[in-house]
């Protein structure tokens, strides 16, 4: 891990925090991606539809822009079957956990939510276990 990689992470985290704060202050809404996306699947109209659609479009366009500017950051694209299964699992998980990592980790923790703390600790522990499992439970070995 080099300094550039850490700076990108810090800048990205700061931008996420700034955007979550701006949405809360300017629109009175919590930045939970699953909640924003779920509401788009419901019959919403007017300004609710507009800001939610723009929010999701910004996520997609931001990811495409980052991949264009920093091609190595995109990684390899999964096959369609893997993407569909992963999407379904993420959707089920956000329903079971009453929110996603952005809703709990960014917004819930900043509001001192005990439920969000438990969810975020679960996300981190599960992610750490997944990394260990993919590395054959070898600590300190980079691939």
C-alpha positions in Angstrom: 0.0 0.0 0.0 1.4 3.3 -1.0 0.6 6.9 0.0 -1.3 7.6 -3.2 -3.7 4.8 -2.5 -4.3 6.1 1.1 -4.8 9.7 -0.1 -7.4 8.5 -2.6 -9.2 6.6 0.2 -9.1 9.7 2.5 -10.4 12.0 -0.3 -13.1 9.6 -1.2 -14.2 9.2 2.4 -14.2 13.0 2.9 -16.4 13.4 -0.3 -18.8 10.7 1.0 -19.1 12.5 4.3 -19.5 15.9 2.7 -22.3 14.6 0.3 -24.1 12.8 3.2 -23.9 16.0 5.2 -25.2 18.2 2.4 -28.1 15.9 1.6 -29.1 15.9 5.3 -28.7 19.7 5.7 -30.2 20.8 2.3 -32.8 18.1 1.8 -33.5 16.7 5.3 -32.7 13.2 4.0 -30.4 10.5 5.2 -28.0 9.1 2.7 -28.8 5.4 2.7 -28.2 4.1 -0.8 -30.6 1.2 -0.3 -33.3 3.5 0.9 -32.8 5.9 -2.0 -32.9 3.1 -4.5 -35.9 1.3 -2.8 -37.9 4.5 -3.0 -37.2 4.7 -6.7 -38.9 1.3 -7.0 -42.0 2.8 -5.4 -44.5 5.1 -7.0 -42.8 8.4 -6.2 -43.3 11.6 -8.2 -42.2 15.2 -8.4 -39.1 16.4 -6.6 -38.7 13.1 -4.7 -38.3 11.2 -8.0 -36.0 13.9 -9.4 -33.5 14.0 -6.5 -33.4 10.2 -6.0 -32.9 9.6 -9.8 -30.1 12.2 -9.9 -28.5 10.7 -6.8 -28.4 7.2 -8.4 -27.3 8.6 -11.7 -24.4 10.5 -9.9 -23.3 7.2 -8.3 -23.2 5.4 -11.7 -21.5 8.3 -13.5 -19.1 8.9 -10.7 -18.0 5.3 -10.8 -17.6 5.4 -14.6 -15.6 8.7 -14.3 -13.3 7.2 -11.7 -12.7 4.1 -13.8 -11.9 6.3 -16.8 -9.5 8.6 -14.9 -8.0 5.8 -12.7 -8.3 2.6 -14.9 -6.5 0.4 -12.3 -9.1 1.3 -9.6 -11.9 -0.5 -11.5 -10.6 -4.0 -11.2 -11.9 -6.7 -13.3 -15.6 -6.7 -14.1 -17.5 -9.8 -12.8 -19.6 -11.9 -15.2 -23.3 -11.1 -15.5 -24.3 -14.2 -13.4 -21.9 -13.1 -10.5 -23.2 -9.5 -10.7 -26.8 -10.7 -10.5 -26.3 -13.0 -7.6 -24.2 -10.4 -5.8 -26.9 -7.8 -6.3 -29.6 -10.1 -5.0 -27.5 -11.0 -1.9 -26.8 -7.3 -1.2 -30.5 -6.5 -1.6 -31.6 -9.2 0.8 -28.9 -8.2 3.2 -29.9 -4.6 3.3 -33.5 -5.6 3.9 -32.5 -7.9 6.8 -30.2 -5.2 8.3 -32.6 -2.4 7.8 -30.1 -0.5 5.7 -26.8 -0.6 3.9 -23.2 0.3 4.7 -23.7 3.9 3.7 -26.9 4.3 5.7 -25.6 2.7 8.9 -21.8 3.4 8.6 -21.9 7.0 7.5 -25.2 8.3 8.6 -26.3 6.1 11.4 -23.0 6.3 13.3 -23.0 10.1 13.0 -26.4 10.1 14.6 -25.1 7.9 17.4 -27.4 5.0 16.5 -26.8 1.8 18.5 -28.4 -0.3 15.8 -26.1 1.3 13.2 -23.0 0.6 15.4 -24.0 -3.1 15.6 -24.6 -3.3 11.9 -21.3 -1.5 11.0 -19.3 -3.8 13.3 -21.0 -6.7 11.6 -20.1 -5.4 8.1 -16.5 -4.9 9.2 -16.1 -8.3 10.8 -17.8 -10.1 7.8 -15.5 -8.2 5.4 -12.4 -9.1 7.4 -13.5 -12.8 7.4 -14.1 -12.7 3.7 -10.6 -11.3 3.1 -9.1 -14.0 5.3 -11.1 -16.7 3.6 -10.0 -15.6 0.1 -6.4 -15.5 1.2 -6.6 -19.0 2.7 -6.6 -17.6 6.2 -3.0 -16.4 5.8 -2.5 -13.2 7.7 0.0 -10.6 6.2 0.2 -12.2 2.8 -0.6 -9.9 -0.1 -1.8 -11.2 -3.4 
